[in-house]
């Protein structure tokens, strides 16, 4: 029955292709006739200039050979209690309230990582190593090494681990600020525990945020296949430079549907440096909760702006409170750069406590400027996009 259905599908598709080709030919023919009689003015408007296209190479094998040895598989082991899992009573009503004994059990996980230095530092995702009691790194040459965690940052989902080895192959860190939509990208990792795998796609978008995946979001979006197990793997450009760490997918099925996200390497570099030096990431705080400016909010607040961050709440005794910022102020620029809520949060989060920033603020019809010295972001566990308070910066 299945074979018959497939056969009929292909038959119908073939007939549609033939008819479509004929119709397409007629359409193109008509278009050519119409174009040949178009007035000269129709050709007066030139197409907008574009960056000169680069011919695609016949193979990316040289890039893969250079980068893939620096992409590793990470196996994690964590000890959990059986009581952490929901349990059904196997005896039903015969012994109501029966529970299986609480005992420790080992849980295995698989992910990917990228060697970033010859002396064994490896970048991966925080969720790959979170809670792990044992980490094993499998190299491209089949060597296996134990690894230890240097530091993790749950707010960006980045972790730094290390193996005791020297002269390891490692990637070259690129510049994610130069990544453009339409650039070709290669994703490398360990999907489904199969081992080193390479997929190709393009950069679908940059600066993606507001997804609720991490506290600080500035994702590179790609349609290169990213599947379970690819987390922590490399996203590289056609020069073999690391431009991102693969982190998440958007999917209704649980598998790849062409919408994958990577943490840009510029953010990875910033987090990795702090983890290596301090074992943790220290962030600055402005001390406000805010929401994105919308046309409806702009009209209600009487401001002439299309982009900005609306102050929803002031944290008591924080830098913003001491500076004189008020609820319903609209922050439109930071240090001369136009911002929205997400970019304000990311910018402040990348600064060190004690930094001084200049904000342009709209309060009704008036424009004001504030110079504010940031303090340290507390080590709390509340998510910055709490529905009660909005995004925090």
C-alpha positions as CSV (number, residue, x, y, z in Angstrom):
1,X,0.0,0.0,0.0
2,X,2.8,2.4,0.9
3,X,4.6,1.7,-2.4
4,X,1.5,2.4,-4.4
5,X,0.9,5.7,-2.7
6,X,4.5,6.7,-3.3
7,X,4.3,5.7,-6.9
8,X,1.1,7.7,-7.4
9,X,2.6,10.7,-5.8
10,X,5.6,10.6,-8.1
11,X,3.3,10.1,-11.1
12,X,1.2,13.2,-10.2
13,X,4.3,15.2,-9.5
14,X,5.7,14.3,-12.9
15,X,2.6,15.4,-14.7
16,X,2.5,18.6,-12.7
17,X,6.2,19.2,-13.6
18,X,5.5,18.8,-17.3
19,X,2.4,21.1,-17.2
20,X,4.3,23.5,-15.1
21,X,7.2,23.6,-17.5
22,X,4.9,24.3,-20.4
23,X,3.1,27.1,-18.5
24,X,6.4,28.5,-17.3
25,X,7.7,28.5,-20.9
26,X,4.6,30.4,-22.0
27,X,4.9,32.8,-19.2
28,X,8.6,33.5,-19.9
29,X,7.9,33.8,-23.6
30,X,5.1,36.4,-22.9
31,X,7.4,38.2,-20.5
32,X,10.1,38.4,-23.2
33,X,7.7,39.8,-25.7
34,X,6.4,42.4,-23.3
35,X,9.9,43.4,-22.4
36,X,10.9,43.8,-26.0
37,X,8.2,46.4,-26.4
38,X,8.7,48.2,-23.1
39,X,9.4,51.9,-23.3
40,X,12.9,53.2,-22.6
41,X,11.8,54.8,-19.3
42,X,11.2,51.4,-17.9
43,X,14.9,50.8,-17.9
44,X,15.8,54.1,-16.3
45,X,15.7,52.8,-12.7
46,X,18.9,50.9,-11.9
47,X,19.0,48.0,-9.5
48,X,20.5,48.9,-6.1
49,X,24.2,48.2,-5.9
50,X,25.2,44.9,-4.2
51,X,28.4,43.5,-2.9
52,X,30.2,41.6,-5.6
53,X,29.2,37.9,-5.4
54,X,32.0,35.4,-4.8
55,X,31.7,32.2,-6.8
56,X,31.0,29.1,-4.6
57,X,33.9,26.6,-4.5
58,X,33.3,23.1,-5.7
59,X,34.2,21.8,-2.2
60,X,34.6,22.9,1.3
61,X,36.9,20.0,2.1
62,X,40.0,22.1,2.8
63,X,38.0,24.2,5.4
64,X,36.6,21.1,7.0
65,X,40.0,19.4,7.2
66,X,41.4,22.5,8.9
67,X,38.6,23.0,11.5
68,X,37.1,19.6,12.2
69,X,40.0,18.2,14.3
70,X,39.3,21.1,16.7
71,X,35.7,20.0,17.2
72,X,35.2,17.4,19.9
73,X,32.6,15.2,21.4
74,X,31.7,15.7,25.0
75,X,30.2,12.9,27.1
76,X,28.9,14.0,30.5
77,X,27.9,11.9,33.5
78,X,25.8,13.2,36.3
79,X,24.5,11.5,39.4
80,X,20.8,12.1,40.1
81,X,18.3,10.7,42.6
82,X,15.4,8.5,41.5
83,X,13.1,10.7,43.6
84,X,13.7,13.5,41.1
85,X,11.6,11.6,38.5
86,X,7.8,11.5,38.5
87,X,6.7,8.0,39.6
88,X,3.6,6.0,39.0
89,X,2.5,3.5,41.6
90,X,3.1,0.1,40.0
91,X,0.6,-1.5,42.4
92,X,-2.3,0.9,41.8
93,X,-4.9,0.9,44.5
94,X,-3.6,-2.3,46.1
95,X,-0.8,-0.3,48.0
96,X,-1.8,3.3,47.8
97,X,1.0,5.8,48.4
98,X,3.7,3.2,47.5
99,X,7.0,4.8,46.2
100,X,10.1,3.2,44.8
101,X,13.2,3.6,47.0
102,X,15.2,6.8,46.5
103,X,18.6,5.8,45.1
104,X,21.3,7.5,43.1
105,X,21.6,6.7,39.4
106,X,24.0,7.8,36.6
107,X,22.6,9.9,33.7
108,X,24.6,10.1,30.5
109,X,24.6,13.1,28.1
110,X,26.2,13.9,24.7
111,X,27.3,17.2,23.3
112,X,30.0,19.0,21.3
113,X,32.8,21.4,22.0
114,X,35.4,23.5,20.2
115,X,39.1,23.6,21.2
116,X,40.2,27.3,21.3
117,X,43.8,26.9,22.4
118,X,46.7,24.5,21.9
119,X,46.9,23.9,25.6
120,X,43.5,22.3,25.9
121,X,40.8,25.0,26.6
122,X,37.5,24.0,25.1
123,X,34.3,26.1,24.7
124,X,30.9,24.4,24.9
125,X,27.4,25.1,26.1
126,X,26.6,25.4,29.8
127,X,23.7,23.0,29.4
128,X,26.1,20.3,28.0
129,X,28.2,20.3,31.3
130,X,25.7,21.6,33.9
131,X,25.7,19.4,36.9
132,X,28.1,16.9,35.4
133,X,30.3,14.9,37.8
134,X,32.5,13.5,35.0
135,X,33.4,14.8,31.5
136,X,35.1,12.8,28.8
137,X,36.3,14.5,25.6
138,X,36.7,12.4,22.4
139,X,39.1,13.9,19.9
140,X,39.0,13.5,16.1
141,X,42.0,11.1,16.3
142,X,40.0,8.8,18.7
143,X,41.9,9.9,21.8
144,X,39.8,10.2,24.9
145,X,40.6,12.6,27.8
146,X,39.1,13.6,31.1
147,X,38.1,17.2,31.3
148,X,37.4,19.6,34.2
149,X,35.1,22.6,34.3
150,X,36.9,26.0,34.4
151,X,33.8,28.1,34.6
152,X,30.2,28.3,33.4
153,X,27.8,31.2,32.5
154,X,24.2,30.1,32.5
155,X,23.0,33.6,31.3
156,X,24.7,33.1,27.9
157,X,24.8,29.2,28.0
158,X,28.6,29.3,27.6
159,X,31.0,27.1,29.5
160,X,34.8,26.7,29.4
161,X,36.4,23.3,30.2
162,X,40.0,22.0,29.9
163,X,41.9,18.9,29.2
164,X,45.5,18.3,30.2
165,X,47.2,18.2,26.8
166,X,49.4,20.3,24.6
167,X,49.9,21.1,20.9
168,X,46.2,20.4,20.2
169,X,44.5,21.6,17.0
170,X,42.4,24.7,17.7
171,X,40.1,27.0,15.8
172,X,40.8,30.6,14.8
173,X,38.3,33.0,16.3
174,X,36.6,35.2,13.8
175,X,34.7,38.5,14.0
176,X,30.9,38.0,14.3
177,X,30.3,41.7,13.8
178,X,31.2,41.2,10.2
179,X,28.8,38.3,9.7
180,X,26.1,39.2,7.1
181,X,22.8,37.6,6.2
182,X,23.3,35.4,3.2
183,X,26.9,34.4,4.1
184,X,27.6,30.6,3.9
185,X,28.1,28.9,7.2
186,X,29.2,25.4,8.2
187,X,27.9,23.7,11.4
188,X,30.2,21.1,12.9
189,X,29.4,18.8,15.9
190,X,28.2,15.5,17.2
191,X,24.5,15.1,16.4
192,X,22.7,12.2,18.1
193,X,26.0,10.9,19.3
194,X,26.9,9.8,15.7
195,X,30.3,11.5,15.8
196,X,31.8,14.4,13.9
197,X,29.4,15.7,11.3
198,X,29.4,18.8,9.0
199,X,26.3,20.5,7.6
200,X,26.1,23.6,5.4
201,X,23.6,26.5,5.2
202,X,23.5,30.3,5.2
203,X,23.2,33.0,7.8
204,X,19.5,33.5,8.0
205,X,19.5,36.4,10.5
206,X,21.7,38.2,13.0
207,X,21.0,39.9,16.3
208,X,18.1,37.5,17.1
209,X,16.7,38.0,20.6
210,X,13.6,38.0,22.7
211,X,13.3,34.2,22.3
212,X,13.4,33.4,26.0
213,X,16.2,30.8,25.5
214,X,18.9,32.7,27.5
215,X,19.1,35.8,29.6
216,X,21.4,37.5,27.1
217,X,20.5,36.9,23.5
218,X,22.1,38.2,20.4
219,X,21.9,35.0,18.3
220,X,23.2,34.2,14.8
221,X,20.4,32.3,13.0
222,X,21.3,29.7,10.4
223,X,19.5,27.0,8.4
224,X,22.6,24.8,8.6
225,X,21.3,21.6,10.2
226,X,21.7,21.7,14.0
227,X,20.3,18.7,15.8
228,X,20.4,17.3,19.4
229,X,24.1,16.7,20.2
230,X,25.3,19.6,18.1
231,X,25.1,21.9,21.2
232,X,28.5,23.4,21.9
233,X,29.7,22.7,18.3
234,X,31.2,25.2,15.9
235,X,29.6,27.5,13.4
236,X,32.3,28.6,11.0
237,X,32.6,30.8,7.9
238,X,34.1,29.7,4.5
239,X,37.5,30.8,5.7
240,X,37.4,28.3,8.6
241,X,37.0,31.0,11.3
242,X,34.7,30.4,14.3
243,X,31.8,32.8,14.1
244,X,29.5,31.1,16.7
245,X,28.8,28.3,19.1
246,X,25.7,26.3,18.2
247,X,23.2,26.4,21.0
248,X,19.6,25.8,20.2
249,X,17.0,25.1,17.5
250,X,13.4,26.2,17.1
251,X,11.4,23.1,16.2
252,X,7.9,21.6,16.5
253,X,9.2,18.0,16.1
254,X,12.4,18.1,18.2
255,X,14.6,17.8,15.2
256,X,16.1,20.3,12.7
257,X,13.6,22.4,10.8
258,X,16.1,24.9,9.4
259,X,16.0,27.4,12.3
260,X,19.1,27.1,14.4
261,X,20.8,29.6,16.7
262,X,24.4,30.1,17.7
263,X,26.0,32.4,20.3
264,X,28.1,34.9,18.3
265,X,31.9,34.5,18.8
266,X,32.4,38.1,20.0
267,X,30.1,37.4,23.0
268,X,31.8,33.9,23.4
269,X,35.2,35.6,23.5
270,X,34.1,38.1,26.2
271,X,32.6,35.3,28.4
272,X,35.4,32.9,27.8
273,X,38.0,35.5,28.8
274,X,36.3,36.1,32.2
275,X,35.8,32.4,32.8
276,X,39.4,31.7,32.2
277,X,40.6,34.6,34.4
278,X,38.0,34.5,37.2
279,X,36.0,31.3,36.8
280,X,32.8,33.4,36.6
281,X,31.4,36.3,34.7
282,X,30.9,39.6,36.5
283,X,28.4,42.0,34.9
284,X,27.5,45.6,35.4
285,X,24.0,46.8,36.4
286,X,22.0,49.8,35.5
287,X,19.2,49.0,37.9
288,X,16.0,49.2,35.8
289,X,13.3,46.9,34.5
290,X,12.1,47.8,31.1
291,X,10.0,46.9,28.1
292,X,10.4,47.6,24.4
293,X,9.0,50.8,23.0
294,X,6.0,50.2,20.7
295,X,4.0,52.7,18.6
296,X,1.1,52.4,21.0
297,X,3.4,53.1,24.0
298,X,5.1,56.0,22.3
299,X,1.7,57.5,21.6
300,X,0.6,57.0,25.2
301,X,3.8,58.5,26.6
302,X,3.8,61.4,24.2
303,X,7.3,60.7,22.8
304,X,8.5,61.0,19.2
305,X,10.6,57.8,18.9
306,X,10.2,54.5,17.1
307,X,12.9,52.6,19.0
308,X,13.9,52.5,22.7
309,X,13.5,51.0,26.1
310,X,10.7,52.1,28.3
311,X,11.5,52.2,32.0
312,X,8.9,50.0,33.8
313,X,10.4,50.0,37.2
314,X,13.4,51.4,39.1
315,X,15.4,49.2,41.4
316,X,15.7,51.0,44.8
317,X,19.2,52.2,45.6
318,X,20.5,51.2,42.2
319,X,22.5,53.4,39.8
320,X,19.4,54.5,37.8
321,X,17.6,55.4,41.0
322,X,20.5,57.6,42.2
323,X,20.8,59.3,38.8
324,X,17.2,60.6,38.7
325,X,15.7,58.2,36.0
326,X,12.0,57.8,36.4
327,X,9.3,55.3,35.5
328,X,8.0,55.8,31.9
329,X,11.3,57.4,30.8
330,X,12.2,56.2,27.3
331,X,16.0,55.4,26.8
332,X,16.8,55.9,23.2
333,X,20.6,56.0,23.0
334,X,23.6,54.7,25.0
335,X,27.0,56.5,24.5
336,X,25.7,58.0,21.3
337,X,24.4,54.8,19.8
338,X,20.6,54.2,19.2
339,X,19.4,51.3,21.2
340,X,16.3,49.2,22.0
341,X,15.7,47.3,25.2
342,X,17.6,44.1,24.1
343,X,20.6,46.0,22.9
344,X,20.6,48.2,26.0
345,X,20.6,45.1,28.2
346,X,23.4,43.3,26.2
347,X,25.6,46.4,26.2
348,X,25.3,47.1,29.9
349,X,25.8,43.4,30.6
350,X,29.1,43.4,28.7
351,X,30.5,46.2,30.8
352,X,32.4,46.1,34.0
353,X,31.1,47.5,37.3
354,X,32.3,51.1,37.8
355,X,31.9,52.0,34.1
356,X,30.2,55.3,33.3
357,X,27.6,55.5,30.6
358,X,25.7,58.4,28.9
359,X,22.0,57.9,28.2
360,X,19.7,59.9,26.0
361,X,16.3,59.9,27.6
362,X,12.9,61.1,26.4
363,X,10.5,62.3,29.2
364,X,7.3,63.3,27.4
365,X,8.2,65.9,24.9
366,X,11.6,66.8,26.5
367,X,15.0,65.3,25.9
368,X,17.4,64.7,28.8
369,X,20.9,63.3,29.2
370,X,22.1,61.2,32.1
371,X,25.6,60.2,33.1
372,X,25.4,57.1,35.2
373,X,28.1,55.0,36.9
374,X,27.1,51.3,36.8
375,X,27.4,48.9,39.8
376,X,27.7,45.1,40.0
377,X,24.9,42.8,38.9
378,X,23.8,40.7,41.9
379,X,24.2,36.9,41.7
380,X,20.5,36.2,41.8
381,X,18.7,33.3,40.1
382,X,15.6,35.2,38.9
383,X,15.4,35.4,35.1
384,X,15.8,38.8,33.7
385,X,12.7,38.4,31.5
386,X,10.5,37.7,34.4
387,X,6.9,38.3,33.3
388,X,6.2,40.3,36.4
389,X,9.0,42.8,35.7
390,X,10.0,42.6,32.1
391,X,13.6,42.6,30.9
392,X,16.2,43.8,33.3
393,X,19.3,45.8,32.3
